[in-house]
């Protein structure tokens, strides 16, 4: 079933009909009795990226039924169509559309509407639809519901390309205008701006690939007429005859008269077109000769880019004018002598204007990036680099260009801003050095010295998450777990993806007896760093204590795999031993390991005691009645302690060799 669109809605043809190669776009309507005398024209404008017709022959209408690239073919209006229903069909071969064509707009106009006081209020049930030409299935339809009581021209819809995909938009916009107004809107004035994809085309090129009668998928006709449509093939001669007949009876829009004369003359098409193209080039050269003086003083980048492009194109076209009578060769040589010397100053002005524009853009970015300090040193360095680039661009601007004075005024301000940012970089670097010294002192066991260094770093630059992390570790070693948690939270405030801060805070929560919060922080550390082996080990230990054996064993296994990949043999053995310690005891008979003198239930061989439970040492600061208190067995068992904990258990320390 076809998609029904409302005004302004869009339809992705490439997505909804992948592989579509040929389509028919039908525009239809009904006229009232008062509108029977109207002469209604349907037109298609094939537009480039600038929204203009790049070549006269990309305007498809009653005097030009085929685009020059052979991609679009308009049906010949059926003057004998029964009743008041009217329809015009466009056949489109997507793969033939010139790659530089970005849009095809379809419009309907009333001929000489101003003279006969006509408007679209006498035109009813208007629609535009797209059909898959190979399958005959209708893809999308837009029915115009508006009452255009004053408008004499309506754009029904547009086919456009975005990100390499063809799409359709239901437009439905009316204008108090005629065909000439639409031509003025879309006409670029160029006759040969874009070359067809294929070589010289004959009138029948598109007709050989598309059978026009097959497009008319909805016209109600008499059986005989329908049979005729299915068997009749439109021949190239009929298309040419229609072009000639219409050109005698209808007025061609003035802007296209010269270009479409090529289609009518036929025999000397190439020569006449080339001569007219040369004349247009000579006219453009005269215009540019006058504008060159203004371009030498211009500072606007877009204006200079446009002029530079036109100047280069005109010079290239002047070079192509042959030395034959009637082609204006001598005038072309004279124009070249005038225009070529202006290329260098125009390009110098353009380069200077572009450098100024780029410098201003960099300056804006440099100012924005350091808004709302404090910032880590990387941000200050980024701003410093942008200021340096902007200054270099301004310093390179030629003193002979119009933007030189403006560049010099900005240069002094940019240098001052660069100096301020450079000071912030120096301060941030000094703060980073203090933070690094603190980290070394923590590793050496100089906790007071480390705290002093971290404090100095944060006094200079409060945005150093690593310094807050170091303070958290140092204050935790001093036994101040609450202060450690505060420092870890400050580290996470400046860097929410600092896995070590989640890990350290989890350790502190555990030492305070809050296993659930510790468990949550270990999970956050794993989320940020999925390869954090110690976090898996610690989470497994807490899960084992809380009785969730299976997830705990899974954590120990994951930790063991990561330790093995990291070459950490000691912690790998530790993870493997935890797996054995946390396994659920089986109901089978105990098997004694005489080497360890421990049976498969973890009991001393030959002794009948309670099954041991893996426990973790409580923090000295934890209350005796806290939840999830330690469970003790009657046997002597190893106790799993969190890595980096401050417990003084010599036995556990000798077994757990994981290092921070």
N, C-alpha and C positions, 0 to 999 in steps of 0.2 A: 504494500500500500504506500502511495506517495506521501511524503512529508508535506504537511500544509504549513506554510509560513505566514506570519503577520508582518506588517510593515516594519522594516528595520532588522528583522531576524536574519540569521545566517545559516548556511548549510555547507558542511565540509564534503565536497564531492569526492575528493581523493580518498577520504577515510571511509565514507559510506558506500562507495562503489569502487573499490580498489581494482586496478586493471582496466578501468574504463578508457577506451581509445576514441570512440566516436559518440557524439551526442547531438541531439536535435533540441534547439531552443525555440519554442513556439510562442508567439505573442498573438493573442486573439481578443476579440471584443464584439459587441453587438451595437448597432446604431439604431436610434429611433427614426421615425418617419421624417422628423425635421432634420436629421443628420444624414439622410440618404445622399444629399448633394455634396457632402464633404469629401474632399480628396485627402486621404489620410496616408502619411508616409511613415515607414518604419526604417530606422537607421541603427547601425552598430558602429561605435567608435572604439577602435583598438588603440589603447593608450600606453605610453611608455612610463618609466618611473617618475617623470615630471608631470604626469597627468595630461599630456598632450599627444596629439596624433603625430608620431614621428615621421610619417610619410603620407602624402595625399592618398595613396592607394590602400591605406589602412582604415579608410572611411568607407563602410559598406552600405550602399543605399541604392535608390532606383536607377542611377546611372553607372553604378559600379557594383556589380553583384558578387564579386569575388575579391578577397584580399590578395595582395601580391605574393604572399608566402604560401598561398594555396590552402590555408587552414580554415577559412570561413567562406561559406557559400550561401547566398540568400536565395530563397525560392522566388519564382516569378509570380506576382500576385494574380490570383484567378479572378478575372473580371466577371465570370459567369457563375460564381459561387451563389448557390440558392439562398434565399431569405436575406436576413440582415446580419448574418454571422460572417465575420471577416477574420482572416488569419494569415500571418506571415511566418515562415519557418527559416531558421538559420541552422545549417549543418556545420558542425565544428569537429575538426580532427585535432585533438589536443597535442599530439606529438609533432604536428607541423607548425604549431604556433611559434613564431620567432621568439627565442628566449628573452629578448629585450622587451617584449610586450608583457605588461604587468596586469592589465585590466581590459575588459571589453564591456562597454556600457550600451544598453539597449534602450532606445527612446522612440516614442511615437509622437508625431506632430501633425497638425492640421494645416494644409497648404493654404497660404494667403488668408489665415484666420482673421487678421485685422480688417481685411477688406469686406469679408462676408459676415463679420461679427459672429464668429463661431467659437465654441469652447467645448470642453469635454463633458459638459452636463448632458449632451445628447449622445454620449458614448457610454454604454452600460456593460456590466458583466465582463470587464476587462481582466485579463490574466496573463501570466507568463509561466511556462512550465518547462522542465528539462526532462528529456527522455533518453534512455540508453538506446542508441541506434541499432546496436547489434541484437539486443534481446526484445526491443519494443516496450520494455517496462518503464513506467513513469517513475522518476526519482523524487522530484520535488515540484511543488506548485505554489504560486502566490497569486491570490485573487485580490484585486484592488477594490477596496470597499469605499474609498473616499469619493465624495461628490465634488468633482473639480468644476465648479460653476463659473470660474473666470479663466482657468488655465487653458492654453491652447497647445501646450507641449508637456509631456509626462515622461520621466525616466522610469521605466518599469522595473528594471533590475540590473545588476552588474555581476559579471563573472570576473573574479580577481584571484591573483596568486599570492600566497603568503607562506613563507618557509618552505617553498617548493611544492605546496599543495594548492590545488584549484578549489575555490570556494564560491558560493553564490550568496548574494545578499538581495533581499526584497527591498527595493528602494521606495517606489511610489511617491516620488517628488514631482510636483507640478510647477510650471512656469508660465507666465504671461509672455510667451515668446514663440518664435517660429524656428524652422530648421536652421536658418541663417544664424540665429543667436547661439544655437548649440554649436554650430561650426566655429563661430568666433570664440566660444568658450574653450573648445578643445583643439583648435588649430594652432600649430606652433610656428608656421611660416616656413618650415624646412620642407624641401621636396625630396631630398635624398639623405636624410639623417641616418636611417637604418636600412641596411641592405636586406633583401629577402634571404631566408636560409638556403633556398634552392637557387639554381641558376634561372635563366629566362623562362618564364612560365607561359604556357598557352592557356587560352580561355577555358579549356576543358580539363585542366589538371585536377581540380577539386571534384568536378562532376564525374570523373572516372572512378573516384573512390566513394562517392556518395550518390545515392539515388534519391532524388528529391521526393518523389511520390511516397516512398516508404516512411518519410518523416511524418506525414499527415496522419497521425494516429487517432484523431478525435473528430474529424470533420464528418458530419452526417451527410451522406450523399446517396444518390440513386444507385442501384446495383450496377447499371451500365457504367456510370462514372467511376465507381469504385474499382470495377474490373479494369478500366482504362488506366487508372492510376497504378495498379499493380503491375501492368505490363509495359507502360510507357516509360522510356528512359530519356532524361533530359540530355540533349546533345549540345556540344559546344556552340554550334551554329545558332541554336535557339537563344542561348545566353547573349551572344553578340548582337543578334537582331533586336532583342529586348532592350539592350543598352542603347542602340542607335535609335529605336523608335521612341523611347522615353526622352532621349536627349533632344529630339525635335519638338516634343509636345510639352516638356517641362523645363522650367528655368533652373539651371544648375547654380548652387550657391557661388557667389562671386569669388570667395577665397580659394575655391578649388578649381576654378575654370581652367587655369593654366595647366595644372597637373593632370586633370582628367582629359584634357585635349589629347594627351598621349594615347589614351584608350581608343578615342574616336578615329584618329588619323590612321593608325594601324601600320602602314607600310614603312614609314620612316620614324618609328617610335623612338629607337635608340638615339638617333642623331638629334631629333627635336628636343628630346628630354635633356640631352647633354648640353645643347645650346642654352636652353632655359636655365639649367643649373648654373652654367657659367655666368649668365646675366645676373642671377641672384647673388653669386659670389662677388661680382663687381659692385653691386649695390651695397653689399655688406662691407666691402673694403672701404667705400666712401664714408660709411657711417663710422667705422672704426677709426679712420684717419682723424675724424673730428673728436671722437671720444678719447683718443690717446692722451690728449692734453689733460683731461680730467682724471684719467687713470693714473697719471704721474703724480697727482696730489691726493689720491684717494687713500683712506686708511681702513675702510671697511673690508674685512676678510672676504665675505661672501661676494661683494661687488667685484673685488679684484680677481677672485677665482673665476667668476663668470666671464669677466673680460679676457682673462688669460686663456680660457678655453676657446672662446670665440675667435681670439686673435690667432691662436695656433691652427684652428680648423680653417679659417679663411686663408691663411698663408699656404696651408697644404693644398687647398682647392685652387688657389691662384696658380700654383705650380703645375696643376694638372691641365690647365687650359692650353689647347694645342695651337700651333702657329698656322691656323687656317683662316681663310676669309669668313667673317661673320661671327667669330668666336671671341673677339676682343682681346687678342693676344697682347698687343702693344700696351693697352691699358692695364692688363694684368701685370706686365713687367714693371710699369711705372708704379703701380700700387705696391708691388713687392719691395721696391726700393724705399718706399715710405714706411711700410709696416714692419719690415724685418728689424731695423734698428731699435724699434720700440719694445721688442721682446725682452731684452736684457733689463732695462729699468722697470718694466712691469713685473718681471719675475723677482727682481730685487725687492720691490715694494711688497709684493705678495709674501715673500719669505719673511720680511721684517714684520708684517702684520700678523702672520701666522705665529711667529716667535713671541710677539707681544700677547696674543690671545692665549697661547699655551702657557706662558709665564703667569698670566693672571689666573688661569685655571689651577695651576700648581700652587700658587699662593693661597687661593681659597681653600684648597684641600689641606695645605699645611696648617692653616688657621683652624679649620674645623676639627682636625684629628686630635688637637690638644685641648679642645673644649672640656670643661668640667674635670680639672685635675683632682687628685693625683693620678699619675700614669706610670706604668712600668717604663724602664729605660728604653725598650724597643719602640714605644710610641713616640717618645721625645726624639729618638734617632730618626724615625720615619719623617717627622715634621722637619727636622734639620735637613735631611736629604732633599726634600721637596723645595725648601727655600734655596738650597744651593743650586738645584737645577733651574729654578726660576731666575736667579741672579745671573747664571751663566748665559741663559737665553737673551736676557736684556743687554748684557755686556757685549754680545756678538752682533747686535743690531747696527747696521751701517748708518753713519752720521748723515748720509745724503738722502736718507729715506724720510718720508713725512712723519713717521711714528717715532722718530729718534728722540725728540724732546719729551714726548709723553713717556717713553721708556726710561729716560734719565730721571724724571720726577719719581717714578715708581721705584727705580733702582735704589735710591737713598732709603726709602721706607723698608724695602725688602732686606737691605743689609742690616738695618737696625733690628728688625724682627729676627733675622738669622742670629744675630749676636745674643739676643735674649734667650732664644731656644738653645743655643750652644751652651750657655751657662747652665740651663736646666739639665742638659745632657751630662755636663761635667759633674754636677751635684749627684745625679742619679748613678753615674759610674762610681763615684766615691762611696755612695750608699751600698752599691752592689759589692764593692770590695770589702766593706765591713761585714756584710752578710756572709760572704765566702769565708772570711776569717773565723766568723762564729761557727760555721759548719765544721771547719777543721778542728776547732777547740772542742766541739761536742764529741767528735770521734776520738780525741785524745783524752777525754774524761775531764777536761777543764770546764765544768758547767758554769761557774760564776763568770769566768772570762767570756764564755760563749754568750751568756745573757747580756753582758755589757756590750759586746760587738753587735748583736742583733738589735739592741735598743738604739745604739748609735745609727745604725743603718735606717731604722724606721723613723728616727728623728729627722734625717735628711730627706727621706722619700717614704711616705707612709704606704706606698703601693708596691710592696715587695712580698708577695705571698710566701716565698721561700724563707724569708726572715721570720715571719709569723710561724711557719712550720717549725723552724729551728727553735724558736722560743717555746713552742708547745712541747717539743721533745725534752728541752732542757728543764723546764718547770716540772714536767712529769717525773724526770729523774730526781728532782728535789722532793718529790712526794706531793706536790701541790696539783692534784688532779683537776680541780675546778678551774684553776688558772690555765692549765694546759688546754682544757676544753675551749676556753675563751680564745686562746691563741689559735687553735686549730680552726675555729669558726671564722676568725678574722682572715686567715689564709684562704678559706673557701669563699669568703665574701669577694675577694679580689680574683680568685681563680676557682670557679665551681668544679673544674675538672682536675683538681689536684688529688689524685688517688691516695697519696701518702698522708694527706691531712685527714681523709676519712678513716684511714687505717689507724693513725695515731689517736684520733678521737674515740674510735672503737675500743682501743686498749684502755684509755682513761675511763670510759664508761664501765668497762668490765671491772677495773680495779675498784670502782665505786659500788660494784654489786649490781649494776643495771645491765643484765645480760641481753634483754630485748633491744635496747638502744644500741648496744655494742653489735648485736647481730645485724641490725639495720645498716650500720655504718660499714661493716665488712661487705655487705651486699652492694653498697654504693661504690666502694673501692673496686669491686669486681666489675661493676657496670662500666666505670670509667676505664679500667685497665683489665680486660678479660684474661690477661696473662699474669696476673698478680698471684703468684703461687702462695706466698705467706698469708694472703687474705683468705684463700681457700682453706688453708690449714687451720687458721684461727676460727673461721666460720664453722668448719667441721667439728672442732673441739667443743664449741658452744652447743651446736646441735646435738652432739653426743651426750652432753650433760643434761640437755633438756629432754632427752629420750627419743629424739627423732633419728634413729640409728641409720636407716637406709640413706637419707640425704647426707648424713655425716660421713658415711663410708664413701659416698660418691664424691664429696669434697676432698677427702683424703686421697682418693685415687687421682682426681684432677691435679691436686697439688703435687703428687708424686710424679705424674707425667711431665708437668712443667719444670720441676726441679731437675728431672733427668735431662730434658732438653737444654736446660741452662748449665748443665755440668755440675750441679750442686749435689754431690753424692751423699753428704751427711744428712741434709734435710730430706733427700729422697728416702733414705733408710728410716728416718724418723716418721715420715708419712706412712710408710709401709707398716711400721710397728703400730701406729695409731689405728690402721685398718684392722689389725688383729685384735687390738684392745677393745675396739668399739663393736666388734661383731656380736650378734645375739648368741648367747650360749645355746648349744644344741642339746637334745635329750639323749644323745648317744653316750656311750660309756667314755669316760675320760681317758685320753691317751697321754701318757707321761713323756715329756721331753727331758730325758735324764741329763742332757748337757746343760740345760738351764734349770733343771729340777723344778719345772713348772708344767702342770698338765694342761690339756686343751681347754680347761675351764679357767685357767689362770691361777689355779691353786697350787700350793707346794705339794709335791708328789706325796701321796699317802695320807694327806690331811683332809678331813671333811669339814670345810668351813663355808661360809656364805660366798656366793659368787661376787667377785669384786666389780665395782662400778667405776668407770673412768671419772675422775673428778678433777676440778681445777682449784687451785689454792685461792682462798678468799683474800681480798685485799685487807690489810690491817685496818683500813678505815671503814670497811663495810660493817654494817650493823649485824648483830647476831640474828635478828628476826627478819632479814631481808628475804625477798622471794627468791626461789630457785637456790636455796642454801645448799652447801656442799653435802653430799651423801657419802658417808664413810663406811667402809667394810671392816670386817674383823681381821682381814688379812693385810699384810703389808703390800701396798700397790704403788706403782708409779703414778704421779699426778701430772696431768697436762696443764701447763701454764701458757699464758699468751706470750707470743714472741715479744721481746724487748720489755717484758714486765720488769718491775723493780723488786720482785721477790728475791729473797736471799737464799732460796733453796739451792744448796750446793748440788744435791743429787739431780734435781731437774735441770739445772744449768749444764751439768756435765752431759746430759742426754740431749738437750735441745741446743743445737749449735747454729740455729738460724741467726743471721746477723742483719742488723739494720743497715 
